[in-house]
Amino acid sequence: MAYDLTDKIALVTGASRGLGFAVAEALADRGAHVIALARTVGALEELDDRIQAKGGAATLAPIDLTKEDAVAGICRAIHDRWGHIDVLIHTAVHAPTLSPADHVAPKDFTKTFATNAEATLRVIRMVAPLLSAAPDARAVFCDDIRDGDKFFTAYGASKAAARAMVQSWAGETARIGPKVTLFTPNPMPTATRARFFPGEDRTGLAEPATEAARLIETL
């Protein structure tokens, strides 16, 4: 049986573009109230316009997930207003400049881990109580397996670290909930991929809306 999203509270990170944008819109289309997190206010407003035009509902939260106080603040606000979250979709990611391992800049490495690994743990820690307050809650984390790929040192290591955290949490909550899963989207013509593969022929890549629908099916 499909997971009923009607009137569910769904938190989506990285919702200002790419897969996160498409997931947020698709969740709203299916009746969820979407709490959209991203750093870019303008793109969040575009998302809100699209959702409202179709009769959906969204709450916009322009925050930086690398900031402890910002994440704590939005989680407190969610608790005070709704008391829980039914669905978490974590798509936020940082794409650093690719380089050989011996040329990775410490500043790039730090920023990549702060966004892709440390922020993932921060989201888990702070959203877990909100998910635990809802029956049959779900959490999906987007994965990208680049472990050991040439020139992907910082990105690959950060995503591997995030994956390990999510897998640990999934095992710990298997019997008590929430249901925690990893989702690996097919290659899409997003800004992240364009940063890694500039000039790539994008005609054969999957549309974010298609991958969003596939992600939602995993719920």
Summary of the structure (lengths in Angstrom):
residues: 219
radius of gyration: 16.7
end to end distance: 10.2
largest distance: 51.5
contacts: 700
relative contact order: 0.15
helix: 48%
strand: 15%
